[in-house]
Amino acid sequence: MSKPPELKYRQLPDGRFEIWLHAVVSQDALLGVHGVLAQYGAEGPPEDEDEEAEDGGLAH
């Protein structure tokens, strides 16, 4: 399997892959990507409740 050099990923013990993406997109594109990932059951990062309380739930 080949990958673009800018794509960072690692394989998880259960055979799935975790990937890190950086993209600048419009809100419509973001909602579209979110919808596609939701169809595949993609998981978000673990949530840190203390950090969310400090910044109002917005990501840094």
N, C-alpha and C positions, 0 to 999 in steps of 0.2 A: 504494500500500500504506500503510495507516495502522498505527500502533503505539501501545501505551499509553505514556504519558510516562515511566514508570519502567523501561521495557525499553531497554537500551542495546545497540546492535549496529552492525556495520559489514560491508560487503560485501567479500569477498576477491577478488583478481584472477581467480580461477578460477570466479567466479559464486556460490560458497557464501557463507553468512553466518556470522559469528562473533558470538555473543551473550554477554552477561554477566548472570547471574541471581543474585539474593540471595533466599534463602528459608529460613524456619525450618520444618523438617519432622521427622516421626518417622523412625526408622530404617527402618521398613517402606516409608514413602513414598520415602525416599532410594533404597532398593534397587529400587523400582518404576521410578523415573525413570531410574536407571542402566540397567536392563534395556531400557527403551524407547529410550534414546539408543544403546545398543549395537546394537540392531536396525538403526538407521539409519547405523551406522558413524561415529558422532560421535567426535571426537578430543578428548582432554584437553589441558590446557596443556603446553607443553614442560617436561620434568622437569629440575630443577637437582640433579644428584647431590650436590654439595657441601652444599647446603641440607638435603637429605634426611638426609645422614649426621649433620648437627649436631642435628637435632630428632627423630631416630628414624623419619623417613619420614612424620610427621604434618604436615598442612597448618597454616599459621598462621591 
